Amino acid sequence: MSRVARGASYTLGPAEVGAEARYAPAQDAIGGDDLYLGMRARVGIPATPWTVTASAGRSTGDVRDPVRAARLRPAGRYHDWSLGVQRITGPLTLGVTYTGTDIGDDGPAASPFAVRRHAGDRIAARVSLGF
C-alpha cells in the first residue's frame, strides 16, 4: 500500500505534543483513499520514572468500494483515542494503555474483511527492552 505520512512534534520541558497526517491514495485494495489526522501528547512526571500519554485521531476518505473500504472504516469514518501510563527504568519500559474507538461492535459487518468483535475499548499492557 502506498502511503504518505507527515508529522510534527514540539517539546517543552517534560511535555511533548505532536500532530500527524497520513494519506493513502485511492487503491483497489482499500476501496478508495484514506486520510488519518491525529494528535498526541506525552508528559513525563518530574523526578519520577512515570510518563502519561494520550492521543486522538480521525480517519475518513473517499469510498469507491464499500466492501473493501469497510476494512479500514466500517462506518465510513471513525475516531480513536488512547490514554496510558508507562514506567521507564533504564532499558526497561512497562506500560498500560486504554484505547477506544467509536466503531461499534453491534450489528452486522458491512464487509467480510471487517471483524467488528475486535472494535471498541480495550486495555493493553506491554513490556519493552531497549538497548
N, C-alpha and C positions, 0 to 999 in steps of 0.2 A: 504494500500500500504506500503510495506517495503521500507524504505529509510535510507541512511546513510548520515549524514551531518557533515562537519568539517569546521572550520574557525579559523582565527587568526586576531587579531587587534593590532595596535600599536598606542599609544597616545603620543603626544609631544606638551605640552602647550595646546592651544585651538584646535589643529587638531588631528583627529583620522582617520587612514586609515586601511582598512582591506581587506581580501580576503577570499573567501569561495568556497567550493566544495560540491555539493550534488549529490549523486548517488542513483538511484533506479534500483535494479537488474531486469533482464528480468522477465516480468509478462504478462499474457494474457490480463489483463485489460488495459495496456498501450501499447500493441503491440510490445514489445521489452524491451530495457532498456533505461535509460535516465541519462545523465551527464550534470549538470549545473555548470559552472565555472563563478564566479563573483568577482568584486572588488567594494569597496565603500569608500567614504570619507565624513567626516563631519568636518566643521571648524566653530568654534564659533568666531564671530566678537568681539574682546576685548572691554570691557566697554559698551557693548550693550546687549539686550536680543535676538539678532538675530543669527541664525545658518544657514549656507549654506550646503546643502547636494548634493551628486552626486553618481551615481552608473552606472555600465555597466556589462553586462553578456552575456554568450553564452550557449545555450542548444543544445545538439546533442546526438546521441545514435544509437544503432542498431535497425533497423526496421524489425520486423518479420511479423507484420500485419499492412499494410499501413493505413487501415481504422481506426483502433484503435489508432495507433501512431499519427495520424493527430490531435487528441485531444490536445496533448502536443506540437507537432511540425508540423503544417500544411504543411510546405515546407521541412520537413525532419530535419531542424535545423533552429535556429533563434538567433538573437542578440536583446538585450533590453537595455534601458538606462533610466536614470532619472536625473533631476536637480530640486532642490527645495530650499525653504527658510522656516524657521519656527521661530516663536517668542515664547520664553519661559518666562513666568512671573509667578513665584510661581508654583502652581499646574496646571496652565492653559497653554496649548500649542496650538497655531494656526499655521497652515501650508498650503502652496500651493506647489504642485509638478507637474512638467511637466514630463510625461512618454511617451516612444515611443518604437516601435519595428519595425523590418524590415519585419514582416509578413504583406503582402498586403491584403487589403480588396476587391481587384478586382479579378474577375474570380470565377469560381465555387469552392465550398469547396470540398476537397478531401475525406471528411467523413461527415456522418450525425452528428457526435459529434463535428465537428469544425464549430464554428459560426464566420465567418470572419468579420461580421459587428462590432464585438467588438474589432477587431485588429486595430493597428495604433496608432497615437499620441493622447494623452488626457491630460487634466489638471484636477487635483483633489484638493479639499480643505478639510481640516479636522480640527476638534476641539477635544482636549482630555483633560481630567481632571484626574490628578493622586493624590493619597493620600495614 
